[in-house]
Amino acid sequence: MVTAREGLGALRGAELVETRRSREGGSFVRAAETTHTSLLHARLQRLANVEISDLAVYFATIAAGCV
């Protein structure tokens, strides 16, 4: 089982999220850039259906926690 912390670590490693430590800190989605968009498409094409399904579960879990 992957925890939210590990999920955020994977997103940081993929340079899709950045984490700031301060009073107004947190984890934030990075602004899309042309190079990042093409990189993201290439990464998504390499994912198996099970991995995409897992990402949906992680997203739902994080979104529910934000509510």
PDB file of N, CA, C, O and CB in Angstrom:
ATOM      1  N   MET A   1       0.846  -1.176   0.000  1.00  0.00           N
ATOM      2  CA  MET A   1       0.000   0.000   0.000  1.00  0.00           C
ATOM      3  C   MET A   1       0.894   1.243   0.000  1.00  0.00           C
ATOM      4  O   MET A   1       1.872   1.314   0.744  1.00  0.00           O
ATOM      5  CB  MET A   1      -0.964  -0.004   1.225  1.00  0.00           C
ATOM      6  N   VAL A   2       0.553   2.200  -0.827  1.00  0.00           N
ATOM      7  CA  VAL A   2       1.316   3.437  -0.924  1.00  0.00           C
ATOM      8  C   VAL A   2       0.614   4.499  -0.080  1.00  0.00           C
ATOM      9  O   VAL A   2      -0.604   4.661  -0.144  1.00  0.00           O
ATOM     10  CB  VAL A   2       1.462   3.901  -2.414  1.00  0.00           C
ATOM     11  N   THR A   3       1.404   5.210   0.704  1.00  0.00           N
ATOM     12  CA  THR A   3       0.832   6.278   1.524  1.00  0.00           C
ATOM     13  C   THR A   3       0.776   7.574   0.728  1.00  0.00           C
ATOM     14  O   THR A   3       1.394   7.687  -0.331  1.00  0.00           O
ATOM     15  CB  THR A   3       1.653   6.475   2.816  1.00  0.00           C
ATOM     16  N   ALA A   4       0.037   8.546   1.236  1.00  0.00           N
ATOM     17  CA  ALA A   4      -0.037   9.857   0.583  1.00  0.00           C
ATOM     18  C   ALA A   4       1.349  10.495   0.519  1.00  0.00           C
ATOM     19  O   ALA A   4       1.681  11.159  -0.463  1.00  0.00           O
ATOM     20  CB  ALA A   4      -1.023  10.787   1.333  1.00  0.00           C
ATOM     21  N   ARG A   5       2.153  10.299   1.550  1.00  0.00           N
ATOM     22  CA  ARG A   5       3.507  10.855   1.568  1.00  0.00           C
ATOM     23  C   ARG A   5       4.346  10.277   0.435  1.00  0.00           C
ATOM     24  O   ARG A   5       5.087  11.000  -0.230  1.00  0.00           O
ATOM     25  CB  ARG A   5       4.183  10.582   2.918  1.00  0.00           C
ATOM     26  N   GLU A   6       4.224   8.972   0.222  1.00  0.00           N
ATOM     27  CA  GLU A   6       4.971   8.341  -0.870  1.00  0.00           C
ATOM     28  C   GLU A   6       4.450   8.810  -2.221  1.00  0.00           C
ATOM     29  O   GLU A   6       5.222   9.002  -3.160  1.00  0.00           O
ATOM     30  CB  GLU A   6       4.883   6.810  -0.772  1.00  0.00           C
ATOM     31  N   GLY A   7       3.131   8.992  -2.316  1.00  0.00           N
ATOM     32  CA  GLY A   7       2.535   9.492  -3.552  1.00  0.00           C
ATOM     33  C   GLY A   7       3.032  10.887  -3.882  1.00  0.00           C
ATOM     34  O   GLY A   7       3.375  11.174  -5.029  1.00  0.00           O
ATOM     35  N   LEU A   8       3.072  11.761  -2.870  1.00  0.00           N
ATOM     36  CA  LEU A   8       3.603  13.105  -3.085  1.00  0.00           C
ATOM     37  C   LEU A   8       5.081  13.061  -3.444  1.00  0.00           C
ATOM     38  O   LEU A   8       5.547  13.860  -4.257  1.00  0.00           O
ATOM     39  CB  LEU A   8       3.393  13.966  -1.842  1.00  0.00           C
ATOM     40  N   GLY A   9       5.823  12.131  -2.844  1.00  0.00           N
ATOM     41  CA  GLY A   9       7.235  11.986  -3.184  1.00  0.00           C
ATOM     42  C   GLY A   9       7.416  11.598  -4.642  1.00  0.00           C
ATOM     43  O   GLY A   9       8.316  12.096  -5.318  1.00  0.00           O
ATOM     44  N   ALA A  10       6.558  10.708  -5.122  1.00  0.00           N
ATOM     45  CA  ALA A  10       6.627  10.303  -6.532  1.00  0.00           C
ATOM     46  C   ALA A  10       6.286  11.479  -7.443  1.00  0.00           C
ATOM     47  O   ALA A  10       6.921  11.666  -8.481  1.00  0.00           O
ATOM     48  CB  ALA A  10       5.668   9.121  -6.806  1.00  0.00           C
ATOM     49  N   LEU A  11       5.284  12.271  -7.057  1.00  0.00           N
ATOM     50  CA  LEU A  11       4.918  13.440  -7.858  1.00  0.00           C
ATOM     51  C   LEU A  11       6.033  14.485  -7.860  1.00  0.00           C
ATOM     52  O   LEU A  11       6.285  15.126  -8.880  1.00  0.00           O
ATOM     53  CB  LEU A  11       3.621  14.061  -7.329  1.00  0.00           C
ATOM     54  N   ARG A  12       6.700  14.655  -6.715  1.00  0.00           N
ATOM     55  CA  ARG A  12       7.849  15.569  -6.661  1.00  0.00           C
ATOM     56  C   ARG A  12       8.975  15.062  -7.552  1.00  0.00           C
ATOM     57  O   ARG A  12       9.614  15.842  -8.258  1.00  0.00           O
ATOM     58  CB  ARG A  12       8.352  15.730  -5.209  1.00  0.00           C
ATOM     59  N   GLY A  13       9.216  13.750  -7.518  1.00  0.00           N
ATOM     60  CA  GLY A  13      10.260  13.158  -8.346  1.00  0.00           C
ATOM     61  C   GLY A  13       9.983  13.337  -9.829  1.00  0.00           C
ATOM     62  O   GLY A  13      10.912  13.450 -10.629  1.00  0.00           O
ATOM     63  N   ALA A  14       8.718  13.362 -10.195  1.00  0.00           N
ATOM     64  CA  ALA A  14       8.328  13.566 -11.590  1.00  0.00           C
ATOM     65  C   ALA A  14       8.245  15.055 -11.933  1.00  0.00           C
ATOM     66  O   ALA A  14       7.888  15.421 -13.053  1.00  0.00           O
ATOM     67  CB  ALA A  14       6.982  12.888 -11.869  1.00  0.00           C
ATOM     68  N   GLU A  15       8.578  15.912 -10.959  1.00  0.00           N
ATOM     69  CA  GLU A  15       8.555  17.365 -11.108  1.00  0.00           C
ATOM     70  C   GLU A  15       7.171  17.891 -11.472  1.00  0.00           C
ATOM     71  O   GLU A  15       7.052  18.882 -12.193  1.00  0.00           O
ATOM     72  CB  GLU A  15       9.553  17.790 -12.162  1.00  0.00           C
ATOM     73  N   LEU A  16       6.123  17.233 -10.976  1.00  0.00           N
ATOM     74  CA  LEU A  16       4.760  17.680 -11.199  1.00  0.00           C
ATOM     75  C   LEU A  16       4.226  18.470 -10.017  1.00  0.00           C
ATOM     76  O   LEU A  16       3.258  19.221 -10.146  1.00  0.00           O
ATOM     77  CB  LEU A  16       3.863  16.498 -11.476  1.00  0.00           C
ATOM     78  N   VAL A  17       4.870  18.295  -8.852  1.00  0.00           N
ATOM     79  CA  VAL A  17       4.459  18.967  -7.618  1.00  0.00           C
ATOM     80  C   VAL A  17       5.707  19.527  -6.960  1.00  0.00           C
ATOM     81  O   VAL A  17       6.773  18.913  -7.009  1.00  0.00           O
ATOM     82  CB  VAL A  17       3.695  17.992  -6.651  1.00  0.00           C
ATOM     83  N   GLU A  18       5.574  20.688  -6.347  1.00  0.00           N
ATOM     84  CA  GLU A  18       6.682  21.220  -5.553  1.00  0.00           C
ATOM     85  C   GLU A  18       6.200  21.443  -4.131  1.00  0.00           C
ATOM     86  O   GLU A  18       5.051  21.827  -3.913  1.00  0.00           O
ATOM     87  CB  GLU A  18       7.234  22.541  -6.164  1.00  0.00           C
ATOM     88  N   THR A  19       7.062  21.208  -3.175  1.00  0.00           N
ATOM     89  CA  THR A  19       6.720  21.356  -1.774  1.00  0.00           C
ATOM     90  C   THR A  19       7.527  22.511  -1.197  1.00  0.00           C
ATOM     91  O   THR A  19       8.746  22.583  -1.352  1.00  0.00           O
ATOM     92  CB  THR A  19       6.984  20.041  -0.989  1.00  0.00           C
ATOM     93  N   ARG A  20       6.814  23.414  -0.527  1.00  0.00           N
ATOM     94  CA  ARG A  20       7.464  24.563   0.114  1.00  0.00           C
ATOM     95  C   ARG A  20       7.272  24.446   1.619  1.00  0.00           C
ATOM     96  O   ARG A  20       6.183  24.130   2.099  1.00  0.00           O
ATOM     97  CB  ARG A  20       6.886  25.920  -0.420  1.00  0.00           C
ATOM     98  N   ARG A  21       8.334  24.702   2.344  1.00  0.00           N
ATOM     99  CA  ARG A  21       8.270  24.647   3.801  1.00  0.00           C
ATOM    100  C   ARG A  21       8.346  26.062   4.357  1.00  0.00           C
ATOM    101  O   ARG A  21       9.394  26.706   4.316  1.00  0.00           O
ATOM    102  CB  ARG A  21       9.411  23.766   4.378  1.00  0.00           C
ATOM    103  N   SER A  22       7.251  26.519   4.863  1.00  0.00           N
ATOM    104  CA  SER A  22       7.172  27.831   5.509  1.00  0.00           C
ATOM    105  C   SER A  22       5.795  27.918   6.161  1.00  0.00           C
ATOM    106  O   SER A  22       5.043  26.945   6.204  1.00  0.00           O
ATOM    107  CB  SER A  22       7.405  29.017   4.476  1.00  0.00           C
ATOM    108  N   ARG A  23       5.498  29.082   6.653  1.00  0.00           N
ATOM    109  CA  ARG A  23       4.191  29.263   7.290  1.00  0.00           C
ATOM    110  C   ARG A  23       3.054  29.035   6.294  1.00  0.00           C
ATOM    111  O   ARG A  23       2.026  28.455   6.643  1.00  0.00           O
ATOM    112  CB  ARG A  23       4.084  30.669   7.896  1.00  0.00           C
ATOM    113  N   GLU A  24       3.242  29.493   5.053  1.00  0.00           N
ATOM    114  CA  GLU A  24       2.238  29.281   4.011  1.00  0.00           C
ATOM    115  C   GLU A  24       2.640  28.127   3.091  1.00  0.00           C
ATOM    116  O   GLU A  24       2.224  28.077   1.934  1.00  0.00           O
ATOM    117  CB  GLU A  24       2.039  30.566   3.191  1.00  0.00           C
ATOM    118  N   GLY A  25       3.439  27.212   3.603  1.00  0.00           N
ATOM    119  CA  GLY A  25       3.959  26.111   2.798  1.00  0.00           C
ATOM    120  C   GLY A  25       2.932  25.040   2.522  1.00  0.00           C
ATOM    121  O   GLY A  25       1.788  25.108   2.971  1.00  0.00           O
ATOM    122  N   GLY A  26       3.372  24.050   1.768  1.00  0.00           N
ATOM    123  CA  GLY A  26       2.529  22.923   1.403  1.00  0.00           C
ATOM    124  C   GLY A  26       3.012  22.342   0.097  1.00  0.00           C
ATOM    125  O   GLY A  26       4.095  22.685  -0.376  1.00  0.00           O
ATOM    126  N   SER A  27       2.228  21.475  -0.485  1.00  0.00           N
ATOM    127  CA  SER A  27       2.556  20.887  -1.778  1.00  0.00           C
ATOM    128  C   SER A  27       1.647  21.502  -2.829  1.00  0.00           C
ATOM    129  O   SER A  27       0.432  21.575  -2.647  1.00  0.00           O
ATOM    130  CB  SER A  27       2.412  19.336  -1.750  1.00  0.00           C
ATOM    131  N   PHE A  28       2.243  21.940  -3.927  1.00  0.00           N
ATOM    132  CA  PHE A  28       1.525  22.657  -4.963  1.00  0.00           C
ATOM    133  C   PHE A  28       1.838  22.054  -6.329  1.00  0.00           C
ATOM    134  O   PHE A  28       2.970  21.656  -6.604  1.00  0.00           O
ATOM    135  CB  PHE A  28       1.881  24.151  -4.934  1.00  0.00           C
ATOM    136  N   VAL A  29       0.816  21.995  -7.178  1.00  0.00           N
ATOM    137  CA  VAL A  29       1.006  21.528  -8.545  1.00  0.00           C
ATOM    138  C   VAL A  29       1.823  22.573  -9.275  1.00  0.00           C
ATOM    139  O   VAL A  29       1.548  23.770  -9.187  1.00  0.00           O
ATOM    140  CB  VAL A  29      -0.360  21.268  -9.265  1.00  0.00           C
ATOM    141  N   ARG A  30       2.832  22.110  -9.998  1.00  0.00           N
ATOM    142  CA  ARG A  30       3.689  23.037 -10.735  1.00  0.00           C
ATOM    143  C   ARG A  30       2.970  23.564 -11.968  1.00  0.00           C
ATOM    144  O   ARG A  30       2.119  22.882 -12.540  1.00  0.00           O
ATOM    145  CB  ARG A  30       5.006  22.355 -11.139  1.00  0.00           C
ATOM    146  N   ALA A  31       3.313  24.766 -12.367  1.00  0.00           N
ATOM    147  CA  ALA A  31       2.736  25.369 -13.567  1.00  0.00           C
ATOM    148  C   ALA A  31       3.159  24.560 -14.789  1.00  0.00           C
ATOM    149  O   ALA A  31       4.309  24.135 -14.904  1.00  0.00           O
ATOM    150  CB  ALA A  31       3.173  26.856 -13.712  1.00  0.00           C
ATOM    151  N   ALA A  32       2.224  24.359 -15.683  1.00  0.00           N
ATOM    152  CA  ALA A  32       2.511  23.575 -16.889  1.00  0.00           C
ATOM    153  C   ALA A  32       3.404  24.376 -17.834  1.00  0.00           C
ATOM    154  O   ALA A  32       3.170  25.560 -18.077  1.00  0.00           O
ATOM    155  CB  ALA A  32       1.196  23.167 -17.606  1.00  0.00           C
ATOM    156  N   GLU A  33       4.394  23.733 -18.343  1.00  0.00           N
ATOM    157  CA  GLU A  33       5.272  24.304 -19.354  1.00  0.00           C
ATOM    158  C   GLU A  33       5.226  23.386 -20.555  1.00  0.00           C
ATOM    159  O   GLU A  33       4.888  22.209 -20.434  1.00  0.00           O
ATOM    160  CB  GLU A  33       6.735  24.484 -18.826  1.00  0.00           C
ATOM    161  N   THR A  34       5.560  23.912 -21.688  1.00  0.00           N
ATOM    162  CA  THR A  34       5.500  23.114 -22.905  1.00  0.00           C
ATOM    163  C   THR A  34       6.341  21.853 -22.778  1.00  0.00           C
ATOM    164  O   THR A  34       5.897  20.776 -23.175  1.00  0.00           O
ATOM    165  CB  THR A  34       5.965  23.934 -24.101  1.00  0.00           C
ATOM    166  N   THR A  35       7.546  21.968 -22.233  1.00  0.00           N
ATOM    167  CA  THR A  35       8.404  20.799 -22.107  1.00  0.00           C
ATOM    168  C   THR A  35       7.827  19.813 -21.098  1.00  0.00           C
ATOM    169  O   THR A  35       7.930  18.601 -21.287  1.00  0.00           O
ATOM    170  CB  THR A  35       9.817  21.215 -21.694  1.00  0.00           C
ATOM    171  N   HIS A  36       7.220  20.323 -20.030  1.00  0.00           N
ATOM    172  CA  HIS A  36       6.614  19.436 -19.048  1.00  0.00           C
ATOM    173  C   HIS A  36       5.414  18.700 -19.633  1.00  0.00           C
ATOM    174  O   HIS A  36       5.182  17.533 -19.321  1.00  0.00           O
ATOM    175  CB  HIS A  36       6.196  20.224 -17.813  1.00  0.00           C
ATOM    176  N   THR A  37       4.660  19.382 -20.475  1.00  0.00           N
ATOM    177  CA  THR A  37       3.487  18.755 -21.076  1.00  0.00           C
ATOM    178  C   THR A  37       3.890  17.580 -21.949  1.00  0.00           C
ATOM    179  O   THR A  37       3.292  16.508 -21.861  1.00  0.00           O
ATOM    180  CB  THR A  37       2.697  19.772 -21.896  1.00  0.00           C
ATOM    181  N   SER A  38       4.886  17.770 -22.779  1.00  0.00           N
ATOM    182  CA  SER A  38       5.319  16.670 -23.645  1.00  0.00           C
ATOM    183  C   SER A  38       5.937  15.545 -22.827  1.00  0.00           C
ATOM    184  O   SER A  38       5.773  14.373 -23.163  1.00  0.00           O
ATOM    185  CB  SER A  38       6.323  17.171 -24.691  1.00  0.00           C
ATOM    186  N   LEU A  39       6.642  15.887 -21.763  1.00  0.00           N
ATOM    187  CA  LEU A  39       7.221  14.881 -20.878  1.00  0.00           C
ATOM    188  C   LEU A  39       6.123  14.088 -20.183  1.00  0.00           C
ATOM    189  O   LEU A  39       6.219  12.868 -20.049  1.00  0.00           O
ATOM    190  CB  LEU A  39       8.141  15.539 -19.840  1.00  0.00           C
ATOM    191  N   LEU A  40       5.084  14.782 -19.744  1.00  0.00           N
ATOM    192  CA  LEU A  40       3.961  14.117 -19.081  1.00  0.00           C
ATOM    193  C   LEU A  40       3.262  13.149 -20.033  1.00  0.00           C
ATOM    194  O   LEU A  40       2.940  12.024 -19.651  1.00  0.00           O
ATOM    195  CB  LEU A  40       2.958  15.156 -18.552  1.00  0.00           C
ATOM    196  N   HIS A  41       3.033  13.577 -21.249  1.00  0.00           N
ATOM    197  CA  HIS A  41       2.403  12.688 -22.232  1.00  0.00           C
ATOM    198  C   HIS A  41       3.244  11.436 -22.467  1.00  0.00           C
ATOM    199  O   HIS A  41       2.705  10.334 -22.565  1.00  0.00           O
ATOM    200  CB  HIS A  41       2.187  13.428 -23.558  1.00  0.00           C
ATOM    201  N   ALA A  42       4.539  11.602 -22.555  1.00  0.00           N
ATOM    202  CA  ALA A  42       5.421  10.450 -22.763  1.00  0.00           C
ATOM    203  C   ALA A  42       5.351   9.503 -21.569  1.00  0.00           C
ATOM    204  O   ALA A  42       5.321   8.285 -21.747  1.00  0.00           O
ATOM    205  CB  ALA A  42       6.875  10.914 -22.993  1.00  0.00           C
ATOM    206  N   ARG A  43       5.326  10.049 -20.354  1.00  0.00           N
ATOM    207  CA  ARG A  43       5.252   9.204 -19.156  1.00  0.00           C
ATOM    208  C   ARG A  43       3.917   8.474 -19.075  1.00  0.00           C
ATOM    209  O   ARG A  43       3.876   7.299 -18.710  1.00  0.00           O
ATOM    210  CB  ARG A  43       5.462  10.047 -17.892  1.00  0.00           C
ATOM    211  N   LEU A  44       2.827   9.156 -19.412  1.00  0.00           N
ATOM    212  CA  LEU A  44       1.510   8.530 -19.362  1.00  0.00           C
ATOM    213  C   LEU A  44       1.390   7.388 -20.364  1.00  0.00           C
ATOM    214  O   LEU A  44       0.736   6.383 -20.084  1.00  0.00           O
ATOM    215  CB  LEU A  44       0.427   9.565 -19.625  1.00  0.00           C
ATOM    216  N   GLN A  45       2.011   7.531 -21.519  1.00  0.00           N
ATOM    217  CA  GLN A  45       1.949   6.477 -22.531  1.00  0.00           C
ATOM    218  C   GLN A  45       2.663   5.216 -22.079  1.00  0.00           C
ATOM    219  O   GLN A  45       2.335   4.123 -22.539  1.00  0.00           O
ATOM    220  CB  GLN A  45       2.551   6.966 -23.835  1.00  0.00           C
ATOM    221  N   ARG A  46       3.637   5.350 -21.181  1.00  0.00           N
ATOM    222  CA  ARG A  46       4.382   4.188 -20.694  1.00  0.00           C
ATOM    223  C   ARG A  46       3.686   3.486 -19.528  1.00  0.00           C
ATOM    224  O   ARG A  46       4.090   2.388 -19.144  1.00  0.00           O
ATOM    225  CB  ARG A  46       5.772   4.610 -20.271  1.00  0.00           C
ATOM    226  N   LEU A  47       2.645   4.103 -18.959  1.00  0.00           N
ATOM    227  CA  LEU A  47       1.972   3.518 -17.807  1.00  0.00           C
ATOM    228  C   LEU A  47       1.020   2.400 -18.216  1.00  0.00           C
ATOM    229  O   LEU A  47       0.368   2.469 -19.258  1.00  0.00           O
ATOM    230  CB  LEU A  47       1.216   4.589 -17.045  1.00  0.00           C
ATOM    231  N   ALA A  48       0.954   1.387 -17.389  1.00  0.00           N
ATOM    232  CA  ALA A  48      -0.005   0.304 -17.597  1.00  0.00           C
ATOM    233  C   ALA A  48      -1.361   0.741 -17.048  1.00  0.00           C
ATOM    234  O   ALA A  48      -1.431   1.670 -16.243  1.00  0.00           O
ATOM    235  CB  ALA A  48       0.477  -1.018 -16.912  1.00  0.00           C
ATOM    236  N   ASN A  49      -2.424   0.089 -17.471  1.00  0.00           N
ATOM    237  CA  ASN A  49      -3.771   0.430 -16.991  1.00  0.00           C
ATOM    238  C   ASN A  49      -3.871   0.333 -15.477  1.00  0.00           C
ATOM    239  O   ASN A  49      -4.550   1.148 -14.853  1.00  0.00           O
ATOM    240  CB  ASN A  49      -4.811  -0.484 -17.633  1.00  0.00           C
ATOM    241  N   VAL A  50      -3.208  -0.645 -14.878  1.00  0.00           N
ATOM    242  CA  VAL A  50      -3.243  -0.801 -13.419  1.00  0.00           C
ATOM    243  C   VAL A  50      -2.597   0.407 -12.747  1.00  0.00           C
ATOM    244  O   VAL A  50      -3.099   0.882 -11.728  1.00  0.00           O
ATOM    245  CB  VAL A  50      -2.524  -2.105 -12.989  1.00  0.00           C
ATOM    246  N   GLU A  51      -1.503   0.906 -13.293  1.00  0.00           N
ATOM    247  CA  GLU A  51      -0.834   2.069 -12.714  1.00  0.00           C
ATOM    248  C   GLU A  51      -1.717   3.312 -12.820  1.00  0.00           C
ATOM    249  O   GLU A  51      -1.763   4.118 -11.891  1.00  0.00           O
ATOM    250  CB  GLU A  51       0.514   2.313 -13.411  1.00  0.00           C
ATOM    251  N   ILE A  52      -2.408   3.470 -13.933  1.00  0.00           N
ATOM    252  CA  ILE A  52      -3.315   4.613 -14.095  1.00  0.00           C
ATOM    253  C   ILE A  52      -4.475   4.498 -13.112  1.00  0.00           C
ATOM    254  O   ILE A  52      -4.909   5.498 -12.539  1.00  0.00           O
ATOM    255  CB  ILE A  52      -3.847   4.695 -15.552  1.00  0.00           C
ATOM    256  N   SER A  53      -4.972   3.294 -12.919  1.00  0.00           N
ATOM    257  CA  SER A  53      -6.030   3.067 -11.938  1.00  0.00           C
ATOM    258  C   SER A  53      -5.551   3.421 -10.528  1.00  0.00           C
ATOM    259  O   SER A  53      -6.285   4.040  -9.757  1.00  0.00           O
ATOM    260  CB  SER A  53      -6.501   1.602 -11.988  1.00  0.00           C
ATOM    261  N   ASP A  54      -4.327   3.028 -10.196  1.00  0.00           N
ATOM    262  CA  ASP A  54      -3.754   3.368  -8.889  1.00  0.00           C
ATOM    263  C   ASP A  54      -3.653   4.884  -8.719  1.00  0.00           C
ATOM    264  O   ASP A  54      -3.940   5.405  -7.641  1.00  0.00           O
ATOM    265  CB  ASP A  54      -2.362   2.722  -8.725  1.00  0.00           C
ATOM    266  N   LEU A  55      -3.252   5.586  -9.762  1.00  0.00           N
ATOM    267  CA  LEU A  55      -3.155   7.044  -9.695  1.00  0.00           C
ATOM    268  C   LEU A  55      -4.524   7.663  -9.409  1.00  0.00           C
ATOM    269  O   LEU A  55      -4.625   8.639  -8.667  1.00  0.00           O
ATOM    270  CB  LEU A  55      -2.578   7.609 -11.008  1.00  0.00           C
ATOM    271  N   ALA A  56      -5.570   7.096  -9.997  1.00  0.00           N
ATOM    272  CA  ALA A  56      -6.920   7.598  -9.748  1.00  0.00           C
ATOM    273  C   ALA A  56      -7.302   7.406  -8.282  1.00  0.00           C
ATOM    274  O   ALA A  56      -7.936   8.275  -7.684  1.00  0.00           O
ATOM    275  CB  ALA A  56      -7.936   6.890 -10.664  1.00  0.00           C
ATOM    276  N   VAL A  57      -6.916   6.265  -7.705  1.00  0.00           N
ATOM    277  CA  VAL A  57      -7.197   6.009  -6.290  1.00  0.00           C
ATOM    278  C   VAL A  57      -6.439   7.006  -5.416  1.00  0.00           C
ATOM    279  O   VAL A  57      -7.002   7.536  -4.458  1.00  0.00           O
ATOM    280  CB  VAL A  57      -6.813   4.556  -5.908  1.00  0.00           C
ATOM    281  N   TYR A  58      -5.167   7.269  -5.735  1.00  0.00           N
ATOM    282  CA  TYR A  58      -4.378   8.237  -4.965  1.00  0.00           C
ATOM    283  C   TYR A  58      -5.017   9.619  -5.044  1.00  0.00           C
ATOM    284  O   TYR A  58      -5.143  10.317  -4.038  1.00  0.00           O
ATOM    285  CB  TYR A  58      -2.919   8.291  -5.480  1.00  0.00           C
ATOM    286  N   PHE A  59      -5.417  10.001  -6.252  1.00  0.00           N
ATOM    287  CA  PHE A  59      -6.035  11.309  -6.435  1.00  0.00           C
ATOM    288  C   PHE A  59      -7.312  11.425  -5.612  1.00  0.00           C
ATOM    289  O   PHE A  59      -7.529  12.429  -4.934  1.00  0.00           O
ATOM    290  CB  PHE A  59      -6.335  11.557  -7.917  1.00  0.00           C
ATOM    291  N   ALA A  60      -8.151  10.404  -5.671  1.00  0.00           N
ATOM    292  CA  ALA A  60      -9.404  10.427  -4.916  1.00  0.00           C
ATOM    293  C   ALA A  60      -9.140  10.515  -3.411  1.00  0.00           C
ATOM    294  O   ALA A  60      -9.853  11.215  -2.691  1.00  0.00           O
ATOM    295  CB  ALA A  60     -10.240   9.178  -5.233  1.00  0.00           C
ATOM    296  N   THR A  61      -8.126   9.811  -2.945  1.00  0.00           N
ATOM    297  CA  THR A  61      -7.793   9.829  -1.527  1.00  0.00           C
ATOM    298  C   THR A  61      -7.312  11.210  -1.092  1.00  0.00           C
ATOM    299  O   THR A  61      -7.726  11.723  -0.053  1.00  0.00           O
ATOM    300  CB  THR A  61      -6.728   8.779  -1.221  1.00  0.00           C
ATOM    301  N   ILE A  62      -6.440  11.800  -1.890  1.00  0.00           N
ATOM    302  CA  ILE A  62      -5.922  13.135  -1.562  1.00  0.00           C
ATOM    303  C   ILE A  62      -7.044  14.168  -1.646  1.00  0.00           C
ATOM    304  O   ILE A  62      -7.152  15.037  -0.781  1.00  0.00           O
ATOM    305  CB  ILE A  62      -4.757  13.524  -2.516  1.00  0.00           C
ATOM    306  N   ALA A  63      -7.881  14.078  -2.684  1.00  0.00           N
ATOM    307  CA  ALA A  63      -8.982  15.029  -2.833  1.00  0.00           C
ATOM    308  C   ALA A  63      -9.965  14.921  -1.660  1.00  0.00           C
ATOM    309  O   ALA A  63     -10.457  15.937  -1.170  1.00  0.00           O
ATOM    310  CB  ALA A  63      -9.716  14.789  -4.165  1.00  0.00           C
ATOM    311  N   ALA A  64     -10.248  13.701  -1.213  1.00  0.00           N
ATOM    312  CA  ALA A  64     -11.143  13.525  -0.072  1.00  0.00           C
ATOM    313  C   ALA A  64     -10.532  14.109   1.197  1.00  0.00           C
ATOM    314  O   ALA A  64     -11.243  14.670   2.030  1.00  0.00           O
ATOM    315  CB  ALA A  64     -11.464  12.041   0.133  1.00  0.00           C
ATOM    316  N   GLY A  65      -9.223  13.978   1.341  1.00  0.00           N
ATOM    317  CA  GLY A  65      -8.553  14.557   2.504  1.00  0.00           C
ATOM    318  C   GLY A  65      -8.546  16.073   2.489  1.00  0.00           C
ATOM    319  O   GLY A  65      -8.526  16.705   3.545  1.00  0.00           O
ATOM    320  N   CYS A  66      -8.562  16.659   1.303  1.00  0.00           N
ATOM    321  CA  CYS A  66      -8.576  18.124   1.177  1.00  0.00           C
ATOM    322  C   CYS A  66      -9.938  18.704   1.510  1.00  0.00           C
ATOM    323  O   CYS A  66     -10.049  19.865   1.903  1.00  0.00           O
ATOM    324  CB  CYS A  66      -8.173  18.540  -0.232  1.00  0.00           C
ATOM    325  N   VAL A  67     -10.963  17.901   1.353  1.00  0.00           N
ATOM    326  CA  VAL A  67     -12.316  18.390   1.637  1.00  0.00           C
ATOM    327  C   VAL A  67     -12.464  18.508   3.114  1.00  0.00           C
ATOM    328  O   VAL A  67     -13.524  18.903   3.599  1.00  0.00           O
ATOM    329  CB  VAL A  67     -13.406  17.464   1.049  1.00  0.00           C
TER     330      VAL A  67
END
